[in-house]
Amino acid sequence: MRTCPQGSCPHPTNNIKGQPVDLNHRCHFSLHRTPVSLIPLLVVALLSYTLTGCSDDGGEIRGGAPQVTVIKIEPKDTPVSAEFVGKTASSRRVEIRSRVEGFLDKRVYTEGAMVEAGDVLFIMDTKPFEANLQASKAELEQQEARKATALINLNRMRPLAKKKAVAQKELDDAEGTYREAAAAVEQARANVVQAELNLGYCTITTPVSGLSSYAVMREGAFIGMQDSLLTYVAQLDPMWIEFSVSENQMFKTQNDADKGILLLPEGHSYEVEVVLADGSIYPHTGMITFADASLSEETGTFLIRAEVANPNNLLRPGQFVRANLKGAIRPNAILVPQGAVQQGAKGSFVWVIDAEGKAEFRPVSVGPWQEKDWFIEQGLKAGDTVVVNGALKLRAGVPVQITQPESQPSADAAGSNN
């Protein structure tokens, strides 16, 4: 038996007695002959070699300065808005009622159609009212005839009374009869006017232009004073936007204004932007026209009403919308992206870069949101450099590498609740 020529493998060869060497036999360093105690050391060496060339985040070599994106704080006056859930309402919703009792003869309008002021909606049965008018006119003529007779009698009595031909009592009776006849004429004339009005009330028109509703009563129904409602018409232009403001919101807004954190528009003349259900912005803005003086006991809120133009009738009564109140300003406001603010055991904090280019932990007090940014009320000042990306790799005092130019987040005016 012979060993391999390399002398490193103890396995015997097969070339005894001139036999050829087994070509399948491999002479190399084999792990099964390596001492067990050396295996962990080999594994650690292999891992160390591998990790030395690995990248932490697709390009940064471990042990190098963390790469971050930053912004430089530049306080500036920032418009803010307050958003509320509102509901549209007609600026003039008129109930169409019958003014006389009778039978409904005809519905003229198309239910749900737009109507103009003065359009006929319903017609009542006019025959009883026409007969009443004729009777009133006849009564008037009768009373006028009695008045004429009383006047003739009075004129006859006056010269006789001057000659003492008749007693004074007869003259007084003649004057009283004439006055009674004159009053009866006025009463009869008033009855004629009332009969004409009642006949006119049989033709029911709308006093406003707007959207009509369905007919409550149908043809042939008797219309009484207790059930006189026929339909209603809602004026669409302008349209009201009604929403509620809680007592806490009112107090917070006033407190912020007293502290100078918030500047309110002069005369509380807020501009109201309407956001529709699909998220689109309504093309017309409105102004607040009414604020209830008393607090609702049921909801604990104040009713606010804004008025907006609605020339194309895009808004209809009863729609739910969002009302953004614009006009307030936060002076010298500090804004940072939401991703820059982190939450710790003691509250919110950010990472800032000091003058030596090292990371510094900075607790902050945050205010409301401004779309994708935070208002920072305390903790930052002008000129601070705040980390917006890469903060998870930072520790206090670690040098950093800034990878992008510094820029201030945009301050858009919509989306903040104050």
C-alpha positions, 0 to 999 in steps of 0.5 A: 500500500502506498500513499498519494504522491502529494503526501497530504492524503493518507488514502491508499492508491490502487497502483500496486502490482502495476494497476492504474491509479483510480481516477475517481479518487480525489486527493485534497484537503477534506473537512472530515479530517479537520479537527472539530474545534476549528470549524466555528473559527472557520465559520466566523472568518467566512462571515466576517469576510462576507459582511465586510463587502456588504451594503446596509442600504444598497450602497452605503458601506458599513462603518461609513457616515449615515446618509440623510436628507435634511431641510433648513427651518425657515419660519414664515407666515402660513395660511391655515384653514379649518375643515368642517362637515356641512350640509347644503340647504335651500336659501329660501324653501317655500311651502306651497299651501292652499289658502281656501278650502275646496277640492283640488281640480288639477296639478299643472306643474311637473313634479321635481322640475324647475319652476319660475316665480309666478308659474301655476302649480295647482288649480282648485275647483272654482265653481263654488267661489264664482257663485260666492262672488256673484252673490256678494256682488248682488248683495252689494247692489242691494245695499247700495239701493238701500243707501240711495233710498235712505239718502232720499228720505234724509234729504226730504226730512231736513227742510221739514225739520227746519220749518218745525214741520216734523219732530227732531226725532224723525230727522235723527232716525232718517240720519241713522238709517242712512248711516246704517245703509252706507255701512252696509254698502261698505260691508257688501263691497268688502265681501265682494273683494274677499270673494274675488280673492278666494276665487283668485286663490284657486289658482296656486302659483309659486312665489320663488324660482327653484326646484319643485318637490312632489305633490302631497295632494292629488286631483280630487282631494279635499283641501282643508285648513289643517292639511293645506300643504300641497308641495314646496319649492326650494330656491337653489341660487344662492345655496346655504352651507350649514355646519356646526362648530363645537364649543372646544373648537371655539375656545381653542381658536380664541385662545390661539388668537389671544396668544398670537399663535393665530391671526384671525381675519378682520371681522371674522370674514372667513372665505368658505371653500366647498369640497364635494363628495367626490373630493373635487373643489366647488368652483364658487367660494362663499362667505359666512352670513350667520352664526347662531348666538346660542349653543345647541343643548342637544349637540353642544355646538354653534350653528354656522351658515355660509352662502355660496353662489349656485348659478348652474344648480350643481348643489342641491339641498341635503348634500353632505359637503366639507367646508374649509374656512380660509383666512386665518394665518399662523405668523412665523410658523415652522413646518416640517414633513410628517416623516421627520417627526418620530414618537418616543417614550417621552413624546415627539422628537426630531433629529437635527444636524449641529454645526459639526455635522453630527446628529442631535436628538431634539424633543418638539411640541407638535401642533395641527397637520398641514396636509403632509406637514406638521406645525412645530410649536416648540423645539425648533428655531430658524436655521435648524437643520432637520433630518427628514429621511434616514433618521432610523440609522442615527444616534446622538453624536454620529457624523452624517452625510447629507445626500440632497440639497436642503429645502423647506417644505411647501406650506399649502393653505388647506387641511389644517384643523384649528 
